[in-house]
Amino acid sequence: MKIFASLLKFILFPFFLLPGLSLFLWSYITVWKFEDWYPKQFSGKGFYYFFSSGDYKILIYTCIFSCIVAVVSIVLAILASSGLMRMNTRLATKFEGFLYLPLLFPVVGICMGMHRLFLSASASSIINIFIMHVYFSIPYAFMVIYSGYKEIGRKWFLISKNLGLTNVQTLIHIELSMIKEYLYSAFLFAFSVSYGQYYINVFLGEYEDINFSMVIAPYLQTSNRNIGAVYILMYLLMGYVVTSFVRKGLKKWKV
């Protein structure tokens, strides 16, 4: 089994290494003609443009916004999972399927329907975008959190009830400590869904609430590979830094 795992890692490693290496090279290469064996022009103008244009501020804003969406999604997923564990099995199964509905509906259809509702409600565009980000992030966070609750089982709820603990005390002192290892996975899924959203911000934000995916898109559609590679590299790097920080924070967190 160990030999198979090592062989699988050896096979998959180039598939992860080559795209990253290509991005890193193109972030410094300005021209690489087809007939040339190696690039002849190198420049750091892509990074200079990234910081001088102020797009790094949009990247930071996108990370903060996605972190807030992920935290709210996790909180709602915990409350939903805790409530389902206290229901009978048949009723819990129906509500569980209801929470997975956003996975089945297309983003375009939901945004078109909700856009009309938001217009009638005269809500702020940032609030509309936040609601839709959470809506599409909750199923992923719930999927991870609820699997953790299933591993815990229902016996702990019965024990806490016999000890006289309230639902809030059970949630804080028992449930959170036992699902702690699932929180990072839930955050990673919810953060990734919000971090990579494009259509929601374009359709509902009316180009006022811009996220970094909207900034990257024009460079991917042009032939300027240098700037496009820099933006994608910074996009991936910032996401990695944020998720790594959260992982270390959760390890040190004592419930």
ROTOR-355030 format. One record per residue (C-alpha): residue number from 1; x, y, z. Coordinates in pm, 1 decimal. Layout:
<tortors>
<pos NUM | x X | y Y | z Z>
...
</tortors>
This chain:
<tortors>
<pos 1 | x 0.0 | y 0.0 | z 0.0>
<pos 2 | x 286.1 | y 237.6 | z 84.3>
<pos 3 | x 455.5 | y 156.9 | z -244.3>
<pos 4 | x 135.1 | y 236.8 | z -434.2>
<pos 5 | x 96.6 | y 568.4 | z -247.0>
<pos 6 | x 458.3 | y 663.6 | z -318.4>
<pos 7 | x 417.8 | y 572.2 | z -685.6>
<pos 8 | x 98.1 | y 778.7 | z -709.1>
<pos 9 | x 271.9 | y 1081.3 | z -556.1>
<pos 10 | x 561.6 | y 1040.8 | z -799.8>
<pos 11 | x 321.7 | y 1031.8 | z -1095.6>
<pos 12 | x 106.1 | y 1325.3 | z -981.1>
<pos 13 | x 393.5 | y 1548.5 | z -870.4>
<pos 14 | x 484.3 | y 1672.4 | z -1223.5>
<pos 15 | x 119.8 | y 1764.3 | z -1289.6>
<pos 16 | x 132.0 | y 2006.0 | z -994.9>
<pos 17 | x 491.0 | y 2119.7 | z -1047.3>
<pos 18 | x 480.5 | y 2204.8 | z -1418.5>
<pos 19 | x 186.8 | y 2455.5 | z -1405.1>
<pos 20 | x 344.6 | y 2633.5 | z -1109.7>
<pos 21 | x 684.5 | y 2640.9 | z -1277.9>
<pos 22 | x 526.8 | y 2773.6 | z -1597.6>
<pos 23 | x 352.7 | y 3055.9 | z -1407.1>
<pos 24 | x 673.8 | y 3148.3 | z -1229.0>
<pos 25 | x 872.6 | y 3161.0 | z -1554.1>
<pos 26 | x 612.6 | y 3361.1 | z -1745.5>
<pos 27 | x 589.6 | y 3612.8 | z -1461.0>
<pos 28 | x 944.2 | y 3722.3 | z -1555.7>
<pos 29 | x 942.2 | y 3645.8 | z -1928.8>
<pos 30 | x 828.0 | y 3918.3 | z -2165.7>
<pos 31 | x 896.3 | y 3748.0 | z -2498.8>
<pos 32 | x 949.5 | y 3381.6 | z -2582.3>
<pos 33 | x 918.1 | y 3313.7 | z -2950.6>
<pos 34 | x 814.1 | y 2975.3 | z -3079.9>
<pos 35 | x 1141.6 | y 2910.3 | z -3262.1>
<pos 36 | x 1359.4 | y 2997.4 | z -2960.0>
<pos 37 | x 1478.5 | y 2721.6 | z -2730.6>
<pos 38 | x 1488.0 | y 2957.0 | z -2432.8>
<pos 39 | x 1349.0 | y 3303.3 | z -2355.3>
<pos 40 | x 1570.8 | y 3598.7 | z -2436.8>
<pos 41 | x 1389.2 | y 3882.8 | z -2260.8>
<pos 42 | x 1323.9 | y 3895.1 | z -1887.8>
<pos 43 | x 1156.4 | y 4169.4 | z -1689.6>
<pos 44 | x 987.0 | y 4234.8 | z -1359.1>
<pos 45 | x 739.1 | y 4482.9 | z -1507.1>
<pos 46 | x 449.9 | y 4246.8 | z -1433.3>
<pos 47 | x 509.9 | y 4271.6 | z -1057.8>
<pos 48 | x 572.9 | y 4646.2 | z -1086.3>
<pos 49 | x 241.8 | y 4688.9 | z -1265.8>
<pos 50 | x 60.0 | y 4473.5 | z -1009.5>
<pos 51 | x 168.1 | y 4691.7 | z -717.8>
<pos 52 | x 169.2 | y 5029.9 | z -896.5>
<pos 53 | x -183.5 | y 4981.3 | z -1033.7>
<pos 54 | x -324.2 | y 4925.1 | z -685.6>
<pos 55 | x -474.2 | y 4588.6 | z -779.1>
<pos 56 | x -308.1 | y 4436.7 | z -473.7>
<pos 57 | x -566.7 | y 4626.8 | z -265.9>
<pos 58 | x -845.6 | y 4446.5 | z -451.4>
<pos 59 | x -671.8 | y 4114.5 | z -381.5>
<pos 60 | x -652.0 | y 4193.0 | z -9.0>
<pos 61 | x -1016.0 | y 4302.3 | z -7.0>
<pos 62 | x -1116.9 | y 3979.6 | z -185.1>
<pos 63 | x -931.0 | y 3769.1 | z 73.3>
<pos 64 | x -1091.2 | y 3950.2 | z 367.1>
<pos 65 | x -1435.9 | y 3927.2 | z 209.7>
<pos 66 | x -1394.5 | y 3554.6 | z 137.1>
<pos 67 | x -1272.5 | y 3490.5 | z 492.7>
<pos 68 | x -1583.5 | y 3657.6 | z 634.1>
<pos 69 | x -1802.3 | y 3452.9 | z 398.6>
<pos 70 | x -1625.1 | y 3134.1 | z 505.1>
<pos 71 | x -1664.8 | y 3209.8 | z 877.7>
<pos 72 | x -2035.9 | y 3289.2 | z 839.8>
<pos 73 | x -2086.3 | y 2974.2 | z 632.0>
<pos 74 | x -1912.9 | y 2763.0 | z 897.6>
<pos 75 | x -2121.3 | y 2913.3 | z 1178.1>
<pos 76 | x -2443.8 | y 2845.1 | z 987.8>
<pos 77 | x -2321.8 | y 2494.2 | z 898.4>
<pos 78 | x -2247.0 | y 2419.6 | z 1264.9>
<pos 79 | x -2589.2 | y 2541.5 | z 1376.2>
<pos 80 | x -2760.0 | y 2341.4 | z 1100.0>
<pos 81 | x -2559.4 | y 2025.5 | z 1174.1>
<pos 82 | x -2620.6 | y 2052.8 | z 1547.6>
<pos 83 | x -2992.3 | y 2096.2 | z 1487.0>
<pos 84 | x -3010.7 | y 1799.9 | z 1247.1>
<pos 85 | x -2839.3 | y 1573.0 | z 1498.6>
<pos 86 | x -3117.1 | y 1648.5 | z 1745.8>
<pos 87 | x -3392.8 | y 1561.8 | z 1496.5>
<pos 88 | x -3526.7 | y 1220.8 | z 1412.1>
<pos 89 | x -3351.0 | y 1048.0 | z 1122.4>
<pos 90 | x -3627.9 | y 1083.3 | z 860.9>
<pos 91 | x -3679.0 | y 1455.3 | z 920.5>
<pos 92 | x -3302.6 | y 1517.4 | z 933.4>
<pos 93 | x -3257.1 | y 1349.8 | z 593.9>
<pos 94 | x -3512.9 | y 1583.0 | z 433.5>
<pos 95 | x -3350.6 | y 1894.7 | z 576.9>
<pos 96 | x -3006.4 | y 1768.6 | z 476.2>
<pos 97 | x -3119.1 | y 1739.2 | z 114.8>
<pos 98 | x -3262.0 | y 2090.6 | z 133.1>
<pos 99 | x -2921.8 | y 2230.7 | z 235.6>
<pos 100 | x -2758.9 | y 2067.9 | z -68.8>
<pos 101 | x -2993.3 | y 2239.1 | z -315.4>
<pos 102 | x -2746.3 | y 2520.4 | z -402.9>
<pos 103 | x -2520.4 | y 2253.2 | z -551.0>
<pos 104 | x -2790.4 | y 2159.9 | z -802.5>
<pos 105 | x -2900.3 | y 2505.9 | z -913.3>
<pos 106 | x -2693.8 | y 2693.0 | z -1175.3>
<pos 107 | x -2532.9 | y 3016.3 | z -1061.1>
<pos 108 | x -2672.6 | y 3206.2 | z -1359.9>
<pos 109 | x -3033.6 | y 3108.6 | z -1290.5>
<pos 110 | x -3011.9 | y 3186.2 | z -919.8>
<pos 111 | x -2848.7 | y 3524.5 | z -980.1>
<pos 112 | x -3108.8 | y 3624.5 | z -1236.8>
<pos 113 | x -3391.9 | y 3537.3 | z -998.8>
<pos 114 | x -3233.5 | y 3696.3 | z -693.3>
<pos 115 | x -3134.2 | y 4010.0 | z -884.7>
<pos 116 | x -3499.2 | y 4093.3 | z -938.6>
<pos 117 | x -3573.9 | y 4028.8 | z -571.3>
<pos 118 | x -3283.3 | y 4246.0 | z -457.0>
<pos 119 | x -3394.4 | y 4529.9 | z -684.6>
<pos 120 | x -3739.6 | y 4528.1 | z -528.4>
<pos 121 | x -3584.8 | y 4522.4 | z -180.3>
<pos 122 | x -3347.6 | y 4812.2 | z -264.2>
<pos 123 | x -3065.2 | y 4643.9 | z -76.3>
<pos 124 | x -2700.1 | y 4742.5 | z -106.1>
<pos 125 | x -2506.0 | y 4558.1 | z -375.6>
<pos 126 | x -2238.1 | y 4445.8 | z -129.8>
<pos 127 | x -2507.0 | y 4288.5 | z 90.7>
<pos 128 | x -2657.8 | y 4115.0 | z -210.6>
<pos 129 | x -2320.5 | y 3975.3 | z -313.8>
<pos 130 | x -2245.0 | y 3864.3 | z 41.8>
<pos 131 | x -2574.9 | y 3677.4 | z 68.0>
<pos 132 | x -2514.9 | y 3496.8 | z -261.5>
<pos 133 | x -2156.7 | y 3405.8 | z -170.0>
<pos 134 | x -2276.7 | y 3255.7 | z 157.2>
<pos 135 | x -2562.1 | y 3079.4 | z -22.1>
<pos 136 | x -2325.0 | y 2894.3 | z -253.4>
<pos 137 | x -2060.7 | y 2832.4 | z 15.8>
<pos 138 | x -2285.7 | y 2682.6 | z 283.6>
<pos 139 | x -2336.0 | y 2339.3 | z 117.4>
<pos 140 | x -1960.4 | y 2273.4 | z 109.8>
<pos 141 | x -1906.5 | y 2383.5 | z 468.8>
<pos 142 | x -2213.3 | y 2190.1 | z 581.1>
<pos 143 | x -2097.7 | y 1874.7 | z 401.7>
<pos 144 | x -1771.1 | y 1871.7 | z 598.7>
<pos 145 | x -1913.3 | y 1980.8 | z 934.5>
<pos 146 | x -2205.8 | y 1739.8 | z 922.5>
<pos 147 | x -1974.8 | y 1449.1 | z 844.8>
<pos 148 | x -1788.6 | y 1540.9 | z 1164.9>
<pos 149 | x -2110.6 | y 1539.1 | z 1362.5>
<pos 150 | x -2195.5 | y 1196.3 | z 1222.0>
<pos 151 | x -1860.1 | y 1070.5 | z 1346.2>
<pos 152 | x -1938.9 | y 1205.9 | z 1692.8>
<pos 153 | x -2277.1 | y 1037.6 | z 1702.2>
<pos 154 | x -2585.9 | y 1118.3 | z 1906.3>
<pos 155 | x -2466.9 | y 972.0 | z 2235.8>
<pos 156 | x -2284.8 | y 1290.8 | z 2334.8>
<pos 157 | x -2606.9 | y 1489.1 | z 2307.0>
<pos 158 | x -2779.5 | y 1243.7 | z 2537.5>
<pos 159 | x -2490.3 | y 1255.1 | z 2785.6>
<pos 160 | x -2487.6 | y 1636.3 | z 2792.0>
<pos 161 | x -2864.2 | y 1640.0 | z 2839.0>
<pos 162 | x -2836.0 | y 1399.2 | z 3133.0>
<pos 163 | x -2566.8 | y 1623.5 | z 3283.1>
<pos 164 | x -2806.5 | y 1916.8 | z 3267.0>
<pos 165 | x -2620.7 | y 2118.0 | z 3003.4>
<pos 166 | x -2814.5 | y 2354.7 | z 2782.0>
<pos 167 | x -2788.7 | y 2340.6 | z 2402.9>
<pos 168 | x -2556.4 | y 2642.6 | z 2402.7>
<pos 169 | x -2328.9 | y 2488.5 | z 2668.2>
<pos 170 | x -2320.8 | y 2161.3 | z 2475.3>
<pos 171 | x -2229.2 | y 2345.1 | z 2155.6>
<pos 172 | x -1946.5 | y 2542.6 | z 2314.6>
<pos 173 | x -1793.7 | y 2286.7 | z 2552.6>
<pos 174 | x -1850.6 | y 1958.3 | z 2369.2>
<pos 175 | x -1939.2 | y 1995.7 | z 2003.0>
<pos 176 | x -1677.4 | y 2254.6 | z 1901.4>
<pos 177 | x -1396.0 | y 2062.5 | z 2066.4>
<pos 178 | x -1494.9 | y 1741.4 | z 1888.3>
<pos 179 | x -1539.4 | y 1890.8 | z 1539.1>
<pos 180 | x -1231.9 | y 2113.3 | z 1563.1>
<pos 181 | x -1035.8 | y 1905.7 | z 1311.0>
<pos 182 | x -1314.0 | y 1950.0 | z 1053.1>
<pos 183 | x -1319.8 | y 2328.9 | z 1076.1>
<pos 184 | x -1015.8 | y 2384.5 | z 855.3>
<pos 185 | x -1152.3 | y 2166.0 | z 575.8>
<pos 186 | x -1485.4 | y 2347.4 | z 596.3>
<pos 187 | x -1308.2 | y 2683.8 | z 585.5>
<pos 188 | x -1096.6 | y 2574.8 | z 289.8>
<pos 189 | x -1400.0 | y 2471.8 | z 85.5>
<pos 190 | x -1609.9 | y 2777.8 | z 172.1>
<pos 191 | x -1318.4 | y 3016.4 | z 121.2>
<pos 192 | x -1230.9 | y 2864.7 | z -217.0>
<pos 193 | x -1589.6 | y 2892.4 | z -342.9>
<pos 194 | x -1613.0 | y 3259.8 | z -247.5>
<pos 195 | x -1255.1 | y 3342.4 | z -347.3>
<pos 196 | x -1307.3 | y 3222.1 | z -702.9>
<pos 197 | x -1652.2 | y 3369.4 | z -765.1>
<pos 198 | x -1680.0 | y 3574.8 | z -1081.0>
<pos 199 | x -2033.1 | y 3574.8 | z -1217.3>
<pos 200 | x -2201.8 | y 3676.6 | z -890.8>
<pos 201 | x -1991.8 | y 3991.2 | z -860.3>
<pos 202 | x -2032.0 | y 4079.0 | z -1228.1>
<pos 203 | x -2407.8 | y 4027.3 | z -1233.1>
<pos 204 | x -2507.3 | y 4164.8 | z -893.5>
<pos 205 | x -2223.7 | y 4406.6 | z -822.8>
<pos 206 | x -2278.2 | y 4612.8 | z -1136.2>
<pos 207 | x -1898.8 | y 4662.4 | z -1159.0>
<pos 208 | x -1900.0 | y 4856.6 | z -833.0>
<pos 209 | x -1796.1 | y 4573.1 | z -598.4>
<pos 210 | x -1498.7 | y 4426.9 | z -781.4>
<pos 211 | x -1320.3 | y 4112.1 | z -668.6>
<pos 212 | x -987.0 | y 3984.7 | z -795.4>
<pos 213 | x -1140.2 | y 3731.0 | z -1034.6>
<pos 214 | x -1289.8 | y 4021.2 | z -1228.2>
<pos 215 | x -945.9 | y 4184.3 | z -1245.9>
<pos 216 | x -772.7 | y 3868.0 | z -1371.0>
<pos 217 | x -1025.9 | y 3786.2 | z -1644.1>
<pos 218 | x -924.8 | y 4058.3 | z -1896.2>
<pos 219 | x -558.2 | y 3957.3 | z -1877.3>
<pos 220 | x -644.0 | y 3592.9 | z -1941.8>
<pos 221 | x -832.6 | y 3693.2 | z -2256.2>
<pos 222 | x -542.0 | y 3896.6 | z -2397.5>
<pos 223 | x -200.5 | y 3783.1 | z -2518.2>
<pos 224 | x -13.8 | y 3952.3 | z -2231.4>
<pos 225 | x 106.6 | y 3636.8 | z -2062.6>
<pos 226 | x 355.0 | y 3816.1 | z -1840.8>
<pos 227 | x 100.7 | y 4024.4 | z -1648.3>
<pos 228 | x -155.0 | y 3741.8 | z -1655.4>
<pos 229 | x 96.8 | y 3501.2 | z -1499.1>
<pos 230 | x 187.5 | y 3754.1 | z -1229.4>
<pos 231 | x -176.0 | y 3809.4 | z -1135.4>
<pos 232 | x -253.5 | y 3436.9 | z -1120.9>
<pos 233 | x 62.3 | y 3372.7 | z -918.8>
<pos 234 | x -24.3 | y 3641.8 | z -665.5>
<pos 235 | x -383.4 | y 3516.7 | z -655.1>
<pos 236 | x -270.8 | y 3162.5 | z -569.3>
<pos 237 | x -1.6 | y 3281.6 | z -328.9>
<pos 238 | x -240.9 | y 3500.0 | z -130.0>
<pos 239 | x -492.7 | y 3216.2 | z -105.4>
<pos 240 | x -220.4 | y 2982.1 | z 18.9>
<pos 241 | x -100.5 | y 3233.0 | z 279.4>
<pos 242 | x -452.5 | y 3290.2 | z 413.6>
<pos 243 | x -540.6 | y 2919.8 | z 438.0>
<pos 244 | x -202.2 | y 2838.2 | z 597.3>
<pos 245 | x -255.6 | y 3111.8 | z 856.2>
<pos 246 | x -601.4 | y 2975.4 | z 937.3>
<pos 247 | x -467.9 | y 2620.3 | z 967.2>
<pos 248 | x -198.9 | y 2725.7 | z 1214.9>
<pos 249 | x -450.4 | y 2936.6 | z 1405.7>
<pos 250 | x -691.3 | y 2644.5 | z 1442.9>
<pos 251 | x -410.1 | y 2419.5 | z 1568.4>
<pos 252 | x -329.6 | y 2667.6 | z 1845.1>
<pos 253 | x -693.7 | y 2736.7 | z 1925.4>
<pos 254 | x -803.5 | y 2574.5 | z 2249.5>
<pos 255 | x -1179.4 | y 2529.7 | z 2283.2>
</tortors>
